[in-house]
C-alpha cells in the first residue's frame, strides 16, 4: 500500500512540475520582462549561457515535459485498458516526441534555430550575439524593431 501512495505522490509532483513549466513558458513567450527570470530558473546546474538558451526554447522545454507526462499517463491507462495495444502506440508516439525535443533544444541553444520555436523577442539574435551572452532588454527590443522593419519593407 505504501508503494502505491509513494508512486502517486511522485506522479503528482511530476505533473505539478509540468504545469509550472507550461505556465512559465506562456508567461515568458508573452512578456520580454520575464526572460531574465526564466533564464535564471532554467540555468540551475547547467550554467548561465545554457539557461539563456533553454529560456529561448522554453516552449520546447514545456512541450517535452508535456510529452513525458503523456507517456506516463498513456502507459498507465494502457495497463488498465482491455485493449492495451492502442495505448502502446500512443505512448510510443509521445515518447518519440519527447526524445525528438532533446536535439531540437540543442539546436535552439546553439544556433537559435528554428526561429518559430524561439521566443519572439529573441528571434533576431545571430550566433555571435548568442555567444556574447549578455544583451539588455533595450538591445533585444531595438533588434526586434529592426527585424520587423526589414520584414515589412521587403
Phi and psi in radians as a Rosetta constraint file:
Dihedral C 1 N 2 CA 2 C 2 CIRCULARHARMONIC -1.128 0.35
Dihedral N 2 CA 2 C 2 N 3 CIRCULARHARMONIC -0.572 0.35
Dihedral C 2 N 3 CA 3 C 3 CIRCULARHARMONIC -1.150 0.35
Dihedral N 3 CA 3 C 3 N 4 CIRCULARHARMONIC -0.669 0.35
Dihedral C 3 N 4 CA 4 C 4 CIRCULARHARMONIC -1.185 0.35
Dihedral N 4 CA 4 C 4 N 5 CIRCULARHARMONIC -0.712 0.35
Dihedral C 4 N 5 CA 5 C 5 CIRCULARHARMONIC -1.138 0.35
Dihedral N 5 CA 5 C 5 N 6 CIRCULARHARMONIC -0.729 0.35
Dihedral C 5 N 6 CA 6 C 6 CIRCULARHARMONIC -1.112 0.35
Dihedral N 6 CA 6 C 6 N 7 CIRCULARHARMONIC -0.753 0.35
Dihedral C 6 N 7 CA 7 C 7 CIRCULARHARMONIC -1.093 0.35
Dihedral N 7 CA 7 C 7 N 8 CIRCULARHARMONIC -0.742 0.35
Dihedral C 7 N 8 CA 8 C 8 CIRCULARHARMONIC -1.081 0.35
Dihedral N 8 CA 8 C 8 N 9 CIRCULARHARMONIC -0.673 0.35
Dihedral C 8 N 9 CA 9 C 9 CIRCULARHARMONIC -1.152 0.35
Dihedral N 9 CA 9 C 9 N 10 CIRCULARHARMONIC -0.755 0.35
Dihedral C 9 N 10 CA 10 C 10 CIRCULARHARMONIC -1.121 0.35
Dihedral N 10 CA 10 C 10 N 11 CIRCULARHARMONIC -0.771 0.35
Dihedral C 10 N 11 CA 11 C 11 CIRCULARHARMONIC -1.143 0.35
Dihedral N 11 CA 11 C 11 N 12 CIRCULARHARMONIC -0.695 0.35
Dihedral C 11 N 12 CA 12 C 12 CIRCULARHARMONIC -1.088 0.35
Dihedral N 12 CA 12 C 12 N 13 CIRCULARHARMONIC -0.752 0.35
Dihedral C 12 N 13 CA 13 C 13 CIRCULARHARMONIC -1.119 0.35
Dihedral N 13 CA 13 C 13 N 14 CIRCULARHARMONIC -0.692 0.35
Dihedral C 13 N 14 CA 14 C 14 CIRCULARHARMONIC -1.089 0.35
Dihedral N 14 CA 14 C 14 N 15 CIRCULARHARMONIC -0.823 0.35
Dihedral C 14 N 15 CA 15 C 15 CIRCULARHARMONIC -1.176 0.35
Dihedral N 15 CA 15 C 15 N 16 CIRCULARHARMONIC -0.520 0.35
Dihedral C 15 N 16 CA 16 C 16 CIRCULARHARMONIC -1.114 0.35
Dihedral N 16 CA 16 C 16 N 17 CIRCULARHARMONIC -0.733 0.35
Dihedral C 16 N 17 CA 17 C 17 CIRCULARHARMONIC -1.118 0.35
Dihedral N 17 CA 17 C 17 N 18 CIRCULARHARMONIC -0.701 0.35
Dihedral C 17 N 18 CA 18 C 18 CIRCULARHARMONIC -1.068 0.35
Dihedral N 18 CA 18 C 18 N 19 CIRCULARHARMONIC -0.801 0.35
Dihedral C 18 N 19 CA 19 C 19 CIRCULARHARMONIC -1.089 0.35
Dihedral N 19 CA 19 C 19 N 20 CIRCULARHARMONIC -0.709 0.35
Dihedral C 19 N 20 CA 20 C 20 CIRCULARHARMONIC -1.135 0.35
Dihedral N 20 CA 20 C 20 N 21 CIRCULARHARMONIC -0.728 0.35
Dihedral C 20 N 21 CA 21 C 21 CIRCULARHARMONIC -1.187 0.35
Dihedral N 21 CA 21 C 21 N 22 CIRCULARHARMONIC -0.629 0.35
Dihedral C 21 N 22 CA 22 C 22 CIRCULARHARMONIC -1.140 0.35
Dihedral N 22 CA 22 C 22 N 23 CIRCULARHARMONIC -0.729 0.35
Dihedral C 22 N 23 CA 23 C 23 CIRCULARHARMONIC -1.085 0.35
Dihedral N 23 CA 23 C 23 N 24 CIRCULARHARMONIC -0.764 0.35
Dihedral C 23 N 24 CA 24 C 24 CIRCULARHARMONIC -1.094 0.35
Dihedral N 24 CA 24 C 24 N 25 CIRCULARHARMONIC -0.734 0.35
Dihedral C 24 N 25 CA 25 C 25 CIRCULARHARMONIC -1.080 0.35
Dihedral N 25 CA 25 C 25 N 26 CIRCULARHARMONIC -0.777 0.35
Dihedral C 25 N 26 CA 26 C 26 CIRCULARHARMONIC -1.125 0.35
Dihedral N 26 CA 26 C 26 N 27 CIRCULARHARMONIC -0.781 0.35
Dihedral C 26 N 27 CA 27 C 27 CIRCULARHARMONIC -1.143 0.35
Dihedral N 27 CA 27 C 27 N 28 CIRCULARHARMONIC -0.692 0.35
Dihedral C 27 N 28 CA 28 C 28 CIRCULARHARMONIC -1.232 0.35
Dihedral N 28 CA 28 C 28 N 29 CIRCULARHARMONIC -0.667 0.35
Dihedral C 28 N 29 CA 29 C 29 CIRCULARHARMONIC -1.099 0.35
Dihedral N 29 CA 29 C 29 N 30 CIRCULARHARMONIC -0.654 0.35
Dihedral C 29 N 30 CA 30 C 30 CIRCULARHARMONIC -1.509 0.35
Dihedral N 30 CA 30 C 30 N 31 CIRCULARHARMONIC -0.455 0.35
Dihedral C 30 N 31 CA 31 C 31 CIRCULARHARMONIC -2.254 0.35
Dihedral N 31 CA 31 C 31 N 32 CIRCULARHARMONIC 1.941 0.35
Dihedral C 31 N 32 CA 32 C 32 CIRCULARHARMONIC -1.066 0.35
Dihedral N 32 CA 32 C 32 N 33 CIRCULARHARMONIC -0.443 0.35
Dihedral C 32 N 33 CA 33 C 33 CIRCULARHARMONIC -1.216 0.35
Dihedral N 33 CA 33 C 33 N 34 CIRCULARHARMONIC -0.274 0.35
Dihedral C 33 N 34 CA 34 C 34 CIRCULARHARMONIC -1.514 0.35
Dihedral N 34 CA 34 C 34 N 35 CIRCULARHARMONIC -0.181 0.35
Dihedral C 34 N 35 CA 35 C 35 CIRCULARHARMONIC -1.041 0.35
Dihedral N 35 CA 35 C 35 N 36 CIRCULARHARMONIC -0.803 0.35
Dihedral C 35 N 36 CA 36 C 36 CIRCULARHARMONIC -1.065 0.35
Dihedral N 36 CA 36 C 36 N 37 CIRCULARHARMONIC -0.733 0.35
Dihedral C 36 N 37 CA 37 C 37 CIRCULARHARMONIC -1.191 0.35
Dihedral N 37 CA 37 C 37 N 38 CIRCULARHARMONIC -0.686 0.35
Dihedral C 37 N 38 CA 38 C 38 CIRCULARHARMONIC -1.129 0.35
Dihedral N 38 CA 38 C 38 N 39 CIRCULARHARMONIC -0.736 0.35
Dihedral C 38 N 39 CA 39 C 39 CIRCULARHARMONIC -1.084 0.35
Dihedral N 39 CA 39 C 39 N 40 CIRCULARHARMONIC -0.654 0.35
Dihedral C 39 N 40 CA 40 C 40 CIRCULARHARMONIC -1.138 0.35
Dihedral N 40 CA 40 C 40 N 41 CIRCULARHARMONIC -0.739 0.35
Dihedral C 40 N 41 CA 41 C 41 CIRCULARHARMONIC -1.153 0.35
Dihedral N 41 CA 41 C 41 N 42 CIRCULARHARMONIC -0.785 0.35
Dihedral C 41 N 42 CA 42 C 42 CIRCULARHARMONIC -1.377 0.35
Dihedral N 42 CA 42 C 42 N 43 CIRCULARHARMONIC -0.203 0.35
Dihedral C 42 N 43 CA 43 C 43 CIRCULARHARMONIC -1.511 0.35
Dihedral N 43 CA 43 C 43 N 44 CIRCULARHARMONIC 0.044 0.35
Dihedral C 43 N 44 CA 44 C 44 CIRCULARHARMONIC -0.994 0.35
Dihedral N 44 CA 44 C 44 N 45 CIRCULARHARMONIC 2.052 0.35
Dihedral C 44 N 45 CA 45 C 45 CIRCULARHARMONIC 1.229 0.35
Dihedral N 45 CA 45 C 45 N 46 CIRCULARHARMONIC 0.023 0.35
Dihedral C 45 N 46 CA 46 C 46 CIRCULARHARMONIC -2.074 0.35
Dihedral N 46 CA 46 C 46 N 47 CIRCULARHARMONIC -0.178 0.35
Dihedral C 46 N 47 CA 47 C 47 CIRCULARHARMONIC 1.765 0.35
Dihedral N 47 CA 47 C 47 N 48 CIRCULARHARMONIC 2.784 0.35
Dihedral C 47 N 48 CA 48 C 48 CIRCULARHARMONIC -1.189 0.35
Dihedral N 48 CA 48 C 48 N 49 CIRCULARHARMONIC -0.755 0.35
Dihedral C 48 N 49 CA 49 C 49 CIRCULARHARMONIC -1.178 0.35
Dihedral N 49 CA 49 C 49 N 50 CIRCULARHARMONIC -0.683 0.35
Dihedral C 49 N 50 CA 50 C 50 CIRCULARHARMONIC -1.187 0.35
Dihedral N 50 CA 50 C 50 N 51 CIRCULARHARMONIC -0.673 0.35
Dihedral C 50 N 51 CA 51 C 51 CIRCULARHARMONIC -1.074 0.35
Dihedral N 51 CA 51 C 51 N 52 CIRCULARHARMONIC -0.682 0.35
Dihedral C 51 N 52 CA 52 C 52 CIRCULARHARMONIC -1.155 0.35
Dihedral N 52 CA 52 C 52 N 53 CIRCULARHARMONIC -0.656 0.35
Dihedral C 52 N 53 CA 53 C 53 CIRCULARHARMONIC -1.154 0.35
Dihedral N 53 CA 53 C 53 N 54 CIRCULARHARMONIC -0.724 0.35
Dihedral C 53 N 54 CA 54 C 54 CIRCULARHARMONIC -1.145 0.35
Dihedral N 54 CA 54 C 54 N 55 CIRCULARHARMONIC -0.598 0.35
Dihedral C 54 N 55 CA 55 C 55 CIRCULARHARMONIC -1.192 0.35
Dihedral N 55 CA 55 C 55 N 56 CIRCULARHARMONIC -0.594 0.35
Dihedral C 55 N 56 CA 56 C 56 CIRCULARHARMONIC -1.127 0.35
Dihedral N 56 CA 56 C 56 N 57 CIRCULARHARMONIC -0.603 0.35
Dihedral C 56 N 57 CA 57 C 57 CIRCULARHARMONIC -1.830 0.35
Dihedral N 57 CA 57 C 57 N 58 CIRCULARHARMONIC 0.594 0.35
Dihedral C 57 N 58 CA 58 C 58 CIRCULARHARMONIC -1.073 0.35
Dihedral N 58 CA 58 C 58 N 59 CIRCULARHARMONIC -0.486 0.35
Dihedral C 58 N 59 CA 59 C 59 CIRCULARHARMONIC -1.168 0.35
Dihedral N 59 CA 59 C 59 N 60 CIRCULARHARMONIC -0.652 0.35
Dihedral C 59 N 60 CA 60 C 60 CIRCULARHARMONIC -1.238 0.35
Dihedral N 60 CA 60 C 60 N 61 CIRCULARHARMONIC -0.673 0.35
Dihedral C 60 N 61 CA 61 C 61 CIRCULARHARMONIC -1.029 0.35
Dihedral N 61 CA 61 C 61 N 62 CIRCULARHARMONIC -0.855 0.35
Dihedral C 61 N 62 CA 62 C 62 CIRCULARHARMONIC -1.127 0.35
Dihedral N 62 CA 62 C 62 N 63 CIRCULARHARMONIC -0.711 0.35
Dihedral C 62 N 63 CA 63 C 63 CIRCULARHARMONIC -1.106 0.35
Dihedral N 63 CA 63 C 63 N 64 CIRCULARHARMONIC -0.684 0.35
Dihedral C 63 N 64 CA 64 C 64 CIRCULARHARMONIC -1.126 0.35
Dihedral N 64 CA 64 C 64 N 65 CIRCULARHARMONIC -0.717 0.35
Dihedral C 64 N 65 CA 65 C 65 CIRCULARHARMONIC -1.165 0.35
Dihedral N 65 CA 65 C 65 N 66 CIRCULARHARMONIC -0.662 0.35
Dihedral C 65 N 66 CA 66 C 66 CIRCULARHARMONIC -1.110 0.35
Dihedral N 66 CA 66 C 66 N 67 CIRCULARHARMONIC -0.740 0.35
Dihedral C 66 N 67 CA 67 C 67 CIRCULARHARMONIC -1.115 0.35
Dihedral N 67 CA 67 C 67 N 68 CIRCULARHARMONIC -0.685 0.35
Dihedral C 67 N 68 CA 68 C 68 CIRCULARHARMONIC -1.084 0.35
Dihedral N 68 CA 68 C 68 N 69 CIRCULARHARMONIC -0.711 0.35
Dihedral C 68 N 69 CA 69 C 69 CIRCULARHARMONIC -1.136 0.35
Dihedral N 69 CA 69 C 69 N 70 CIRCULARHARMONIC -0.645 0.35
Dihedral C 69 N 70 CA 70 C 70 CIRCULARHARMONIC -1.228 0.35
Dihedral N 70 CA 70 C 70 N 71 CIRCULARHARMONIC -0.540 0.35
Dihedral C 70 N 71 CA 71 C 71 CIRCULARHARMONIC -1.073 0.35
Dihedral N 71 CA 71 C 71 N 72 CIRCULARHARMONIC -0.832 0.35
Dihedral C 71 N 72 CA 72 C 72 CIRCULARHARMONIC -1.084 0.35
Dihedral N 72 CA 72 C 72 N 73 CIRCULARHARMONIC -0.823 0.35
Dihedral C 72 N 73 CA 73 C 73 CIRCULARHARMONIC -1.137 0.35
Dihedral N 73 CA 73 C 73 N 74 CIRCULARHARMONIC -0.783 0.35
Dihedral C 73 N 74 CA 74 C 74 CIRCULARHARMONIC -1.218 0.35
Dihedral N 74 CA 74 C 74 N 75 CIRCULARHARMONIC -0.534 0.35
Dihedral C 74 N 75 CA 75 C 75 CIRCULARHARMONIC -1.154 0.35
Dihedral N 75 CA 75 C 75 N 76 CIRCULARHARMONIC -0.730 0.35
Dihedral C 75 N 76 CA 76 C 76 CIRCULARHARMONIC -1.176 0.35
Dihedral N 76 CA 76 C 76 N 77 CIRCULARHARMONIC -0.736 0.35
Dihedral C 76 N 77 CA 77 C 77 CIRCULARHARMONIC -1.155 0.35
Dihedral N 77 CA 77 C 77 N 78 CIRCULARHARMONIC -0.657 0.35
Dihedral C 77 N 78 CA 78 C 78 CIRCULARHARMONIC -1.130 0.35
Dihedral N 78 CA 78 C 78 N 79 CIRCULARHARMONIC -0.610 0.35
Dihedral C 78 N 79 CA 79 C 79 CIRCULARHARMONIC -1.182 0.35
Dihedral N 79 CA 79 C 79 N 80 CIRCULARHARMONIC -0.534 0.35
Dihedral C 79 N 80 CA 80 C 80 CIRCULARHARMONIC -1.636 0.35
Dihedral N 80 CA 80 C 80 N 81 CIRCULARHARMONIC -0.104 0.35
Dihedral C 80 N 81 CA 81 C 81 CIRCULARHARMONIC -1.460 0.35
Dihedral N 81 CA 81 C 81 N 82 CIRCULARHARMONIC 2.584 0.35
Dihedral C 81 N 82 CA 82 C 82 CIRCULARHARMONIC -1.243 0.35
Dihedral N 82 CA 82 C 82 N 83 CIRCULARHARMONIC -0.343 0.35
Dihedral C 82 N 83 CA 83 C 83 CIRCULARHARMONIC -2.132 0.35
Dihedral N 83 CA 83 C 83 N 84 CIRCULARHARMONIC 1.357 0.35
Dihedral C 83 N 84 CA 84 C 84 CIRCULARHARMONIC -1.261 0.35
Dihedral N 84 CA 84 C 84 N 85 CIRCULARHARMONIC -0.270 0.35
Dihedral C 84 N 85 CA 85 C 85 CIRCULARHARMONIC -1.077 0.35
Dihedral N 85 CA 85 C 85 N 86 CIRCULARHARMONIC -0.719 0.35
Dihedral C 85 N 86 CA 86 C 86 CIRCULARHARMONIC -1.092 0.35
Dihedral N 86 CA 86 C 86 N 87 CIRCULARHARMONIC -0.741 0.35
Dihedral C 86 N 87 CA 87 C 87 CIRCULARHARMONIC -1.222 0.35
Dihedral N 87 CA 87 C 87 N 88 CIRCULARHARMONIC -0.469 0.35
Dihedral C 87 N 88 CA 88 C 88 CIRCULARHARMONIC -1.110 0.35
Dihedral N 88 CA 88 C 88 N 89 CIRCULARHARMONIC -0.715 0.35
Dihedral C 88 N 89 CA 89 C 89 CIRCULARHARMONIC -1.192 0.35
Dihedral N 89 CA 89 C 89 N 90 CIRCULARHARMONIC -0.684 0.35
Dihedral C 89 N 90 CA 90 C 90 CIRCULARHARMONIC -1.112 0.35
Dihedral N 90 CA 90 C 90 N 91 CIRCULARHARMONIC -0.827 0.35
Dihedral C 90 N 91 CA 91 C 91 CIRCULARHARMONIC -1.084 0.35
Dihedral N 91 CA 91 C 91 N 92 CIRCULARHARMONIC -0.680 0.35
Dihedral C 91 N 92 CA 92 C 92 CIRCULARHARMONIC -1.109 0.35
Dihedral N 92 CA 92 C 92 N 93 CIRCULARHARMONIC -0.701 0.35
Dihedral C 92 N 93 CA 93 C 93 CIRCULARHARMONIC -1.122 0.35
Dihedral N 93 CA 93 C 93 N 94 CIRCULARHARMONIC -0.759 0.35
Dihedral C 93 N 94 CA 94 C 94 CIRCULARHARMONIC -1.166 0.35
Dihedral N 94 CA 94 C 94 N 95 CIRCULARHARMONIC -0.593 0.35
Dihedral C 94 N 95 CA 95 C 95 CIRCULARHARMONIC -1.159 0.35
Dihedral N 95 CA 95 C 95 N 96 CIRCULARHARMONIC -0.705 0.35
Dihedral C 95 N 96 CA 96 C 96 CIRCULARHARMONIC -1.087 0.35
Dihedral N 96 CA 96 C 96 N 97 CIRCULARHARMONIC -0.750 0.35
Dihedral C 96 N 97 CA 97 C 97 CIRCULARHARMONIC -1.117 0.35
Dihedral N 97 CA 97 C 97 N 98 CIRCULARHARMONIC -0.686 0.35
Dihedral C 97 N 98 CA 98 C 98 CIRCULARHARMONIC -1.106 0.35
Dihedral N 98 CA 98 C 98 N 99 CIRCULARHARMONIC -0.799 0.35
Dihedral C 98 N 99 CA 99 C 99 CIRCULARHARMONIC -1.207 0.35
Dihedral N 99 CA 99 C 99 N 100 CIRCULARHARMONIC -0.627 0.35
Dihedral C 99 N 100 CA 100 C 100 CIRCULARHARMONIC -1.159 0.35
Dihedral N 100 CA 100 C 100 N 101 CIRCULARHARMONIC -0.394 0.35
Dihedral C 100 N 101 CA 101 C 101 CIRCULARHARMONIC -1.203 0.35
Dihedral N 101 CA 101 C 101 N 102 CIRCULARHARMONIC -0.465 0.35
Dihedral C 101 N 102 CA 102 C 102 CIRCULARHARMONIC -1.143 0.35
Dihedral N 102 CA 102 C 102 N 103 CIRCULARHARMONIC -0.954 0.35
Dihedral C 102 N 103 CA 103 C 103 CIRCULARHARMONIC -1.130 0.35
Dihedral N 103 CA 103 C 103 N 104 CIRCULARHARMONIC -0.536 0.35
Dihedral C 103 N 104 CA 104 C 104 CIRCULARHARMONIC -1.113 0.35
Dihedral N 104 CA 104 C 104 N 105 CIRCULARHARMONIC -0.727 0.35
Dihedral C 104 N 105 CA 105 C 105 CIRCULARHARMONIC -1.128 0.35
Dihedral N 105 CA 105 C 105 N 106 CIRCULARHARMONIC -0.671 0.35
Dihedral C 105 N 106 CA 106 C 106 CIRCULARHARMONIC -1.089 0.35
Dihedral N 106 CA 106 C 106 N 107 CIRCULARHARMONIC -0.737 0.35
Dihedral C 106 N 107 CA 107 C 107 CIRCULARHARMONIC -1.117 0.35
Dihedral N 107 CA 107 C 107 N 108 CIRCULARHARMONIC -0.705 0.35
Dihedral C 107 N 108 CA 108 C 108 CIRCULARHARMONIC -1.151 0.35
Dihedral N 108 CA 108 C 108 N 109 CIRCULARHARMONIC -0.771 0.35
Dihedral C 108 N 109 CA 109 C 109 CIRCULARHARMONIC -1.111 0.35
Dihedral N 109 CA 109 C 109 N 110 CIRCULARHARMONIC -0.758 0.35
Dihedral C 109 N 110 CA 110 C 110 CIRCULARHARMONIC -1.462 0.35
Dihedral N 110 CA 110 C 110 N 111 CIRCULARHARMONIC -0.769 0.35
Dihedral C 110 N 111 CA 111 C 111 CIRCULARHARMONIC -1.964 0.35
Dihedral N 111 CA 111 C 111 N 112 CIRCULARHARMONIC -0.140 0.35
Dihedral C 111 N 112 CA 112 C 112 CIRCULARHARMONIC 1.064 0.35
Dihedral N 112 CA 112 C 112 N 113 CIRCULARHARMONIC 0.618 0.35
Dihedral C 112 N 113 CA 113 C 113 CIRCULARHARMONIC -2.260 0.35
Dihedral N 113 CA 113 C 113 N 114 CIRCULARHARMONIC 2.723 0.35
Dihedral C 113 N 114 CA 114 C 114 CIRCULARHARMONIC -1.214 0.35
Dihedral N 114 CA 114 C 114 N 115 CIRCULARHARMONIC 2.430 0.35
Dihedral C 114 N 115 CA 115 C 115 CIRCULARHARMONIC -1.047 0.35
Dihedral N 115 CA 115 C 115 N 116 CIRCULARHARMONIC -0.601 0.35
Dihedral C 115 N 116 CA 116 C 116 CIRCULARHARMONIC -1.186 0.35
Dihedral N 116 CA 116 C 116 N 117 CIRCULARHARMONIC -0.265 0.35
Dihedral C 116 N 117 CA 117 C 117 CIRCULARHARMONIC -1.716 0.35
Dihedral N 117 CA 117 C 117 N 118 CIRCULARHARMONIC -0.080 0.35
Dihedral C 117 N 118 CA 118 C 118 CIRCULARHARMONIC -1.588 0.35
Dihedral N 118 CA 118 C 118 N 119 CIRCULARHARMONIC 2.509 0.35
Dihedral C 118 N 119 CA 119 C 119 CIRCULARHARMONIC -0.935 0.35
Dihedral N 119 CA 119 C 119 N 120 CIRCULARHARMONIC 2.451 0.35
Dihedral C 119 N 120 CA 120 C 120 CIRCULARHARMONIC -0.973 0.35
Dihedral N 120 CA 120 C 120 N 121 CIRCULARHARMONIC -0.646 0.35
Dihedral C 120 N 121 CA 121 C 121 CIRCULARHARMONIC -1.468 0.35
Dihedral N 121 CA 121 C 121 N 122 CIRCULARHARMONIC 0.073 0.35
Dihedral C 121 N 122 CA 122 C 122 CIRCULARHARMONIC -2.078 0.35
Dihedral N 122 CA 122 C 122 N 123 CIRCULARHARMONIC 0.095 0.35
Dihedral C 122 N 123 CA 123 C 123 CIRCULARHARMONIC -1.213 0.35
Dihedral N 123 CA 123 C 123 N 124 CIRCULARHARMONIC -0.447 0.35
Dihedral C 123 N 124 CA 124 C 124 CIRCULARHARMONIC -1.328 0.35
Dihedral N 124 CA 124 C 124 N 125 CIRCULARHARMONIC -0.222 0.35
Dihedral C 124 N 125 CA 125 C 125 CIRCULARHARMONIC -1.204 0.35
Dihedral N 125 CA 125 C 125 N 126 CIRCULARHARMONIC 2.351 0.35
Dihedral C 125 N 126 CA 126 C 126 CIRCULARHARMONIC -1.699 0.35
Dihedral N 126 CA 126 C 126 N 127 CIRCULARHARMONIC -3.123 0.35
Dihedral C 126 N 127 CA 127 C 127 CIRCULARHARMONIC -1.129 0.35
Dihedral N 127 CA 127 C 127 N 128 CIRCULARHARMONIC -0.638 0.35
Dihedral C 127 N 128 CA 128 C 128 CIRCULARHARMONIC -1.123 0.35
Dihedral N 128 CA 128 C 128 N 129 CIRCULARHARMONIC -0.700 0.35
Dihedral C 128 N 129 CA 129 C 129 CIRCULARHARMONIC -1.190 0.35
Dihedral N 129 CA 129 C 129 N 130 CIRCULARHARMONIC -0.596 0.35
Dihedral C 129 N 130 CA 130 C 130 CIRCULARHARMONIC -1.200 0.35
Dihedral N 130 CA 130 C 130 N 131 CIRCULARHARMONIC -0.742 0.35
Dihedral C 130 N 131 CA 131 C 131 CIRCULARHARMONIC -1.162 0.35
Dihedral N 131 CA 131 C 131 N 132 CIRCULARHARMONIC -0.586 0.35
Dihedral C 131 N 132 CA 132 C 132 CIRCULARHARMONIC -1.108 0.35
Dihedral N 132 CA 132 C 132 N 133 CIRCULARHARMONIC -0.511 0.35
Dihedral C 132 N 133 CA 133 C 133 CIRCULARHARMONIC 1.486 0.35
Dihedral N 133 CA 133 C 133 N 134 CIRCULARHARMONIC -1.128 0.35
Dihedral C 133 N 134 CA 134 C 134 CIRCULARHARMONIC -1.686 0.35
Dihedral N 134 CA 134 C 134 N 135 CIRCULARHARMONIC 2.120 0.35
Dihedral C 134 N 135 CA 135 C 135 CIRCULARHARMONIC -2.391 0.35
Dihedral N 135 CA 135 C 135 N 136 CIRCULARHARMONIC 2.381 0.35
Dihedral C 135 N 136 CA 136 C 136 CIRCULARHARMONIC -1.330 0.35
Dihedral N 136 CA 136 C 136 N 137 CIRCULARHARMONIC 2.902 0.35
Dihedral C 136 N 137 CA 137 C 137 CIRCULARHARMONIC -1.070 0.35
Dihedral N 137 CA 137 C 137 N 138 CIRCULARHARMONIC -0.665 0.35
Dihedral C 137 N 138 CA 138 C 138 CIRCULARHARMONIC -1.073 0.35
Dihedral N 138 CA 138 C 138 N 139 CIRCULARHARMONIC -0.756 0.35
Dihedral C 138 N 139 CA 139 C 139 CIRCULARHARMONIC -1.123 0.35
Dihedral N 139 CA 139 C 139 N 140 CIRCULARHARMONIC -0.715 0.35
Dihedral C 139 N 140 CA 140 C 140 CIRCULARHARMONIC -1.125 0.35
Dihedral N 140 CA 140 C 140 N 141 CIRCULARHARMONIC -0.760 0.35
Dihedral C 140 N 141 CA 141 C 141 CIRCULARHARMONIC -1.228 0.35
Dihedral N 141 CA 141 C 141 N 142 CIRCULARHARMONIC -0.636 0.35
Dihedral C 141 N 142 CA 142 C 142 CIRCULARHARMONIC -1.168 0.35
Dihedral N 142 CA 142 C 142 N 143 CIRCULARHARMONIC -0.641 0.35
Dihedral C 142 N 143 CA 143 C 143 CIRCULARHARMONIC -1.134 0.35
Dihedral N 143 CA 143 C 143 N 144 CIRCULARHARMONIC -0.640 0.35
Dihedral C 143 N 144 CA 144 C 144 CIRCULARHARMONIC -1.150 0.35
Dihedral N 144 CA 144 C 144 N 145 CIRCULARHARMONIC -0.712 0.35
Dihedral C 144 N 145 CA 145 C 145 CIRCULARHARMONIC -1.132 0.35
Dihedral N 145 CA 145 C 145 N 146 CIRCULARHARMONIC -0.740 0.35
Dihedral C 145 N 146 CA 146 C 146 CIRCULARHARMONIC -1.088 0.35
Dihedral N 146 CA 146 C 146 N 147 CIRCULARHARMONIC -0.739 0.35
Dihedral C 146 N 147 CA 147 C 147 CIRCULARHARMONIC -1.108 0.35
Dihedral N 147 CA 147 C 147 N 148 CIRCULARHARMONIC -0.680 0.35
Dihedral C 147 N 148 CA 148 C 148 CIRCULARHARMONIC -1.149 0.35
Dihedral N 148 CA 148 C 148 N 149 CIRCULARHARMONIC -0.677 0.35
Dihedral C 148 N 149 CA 149 C 149 CIRCULARHARMONIC -1.171 0.35
Dihedral N 149 CA 149 C 149 N 150 CIRCULARHARMONIC -0.715 0.35
Dihedral C 149 N 150 CA 150 C 150 CIRCULARHARMONIC -1.194 0.35
Dihedral N 150 CA 150 C 150 N 151 CIRCULARHARMONIC -0.567 0.35
Dihedral C 150 N 151 CA 151 C 151 CIRCULARHARMONIC -1.228 0.35
Dihedral N 151 CA 151 C 151 N 152 CIRCULARHARMONIC -0.693 0.35
Dihedral C 151 N 152 CA 152 C 152 CIRCULARHARMONIC -1.369 0.35
Dihedral N 152 CA 152 C 152 N 153 CIRCULARHARMONIC -0.402 0.35
Dihedral C 152 N 153 CA 153 C 153 CIRCULARHARMONIC -1.494 0.35
Dihedral N 153 CA 153 C 153 N 154 CIRCULARHARMONIC -0.331 0.35
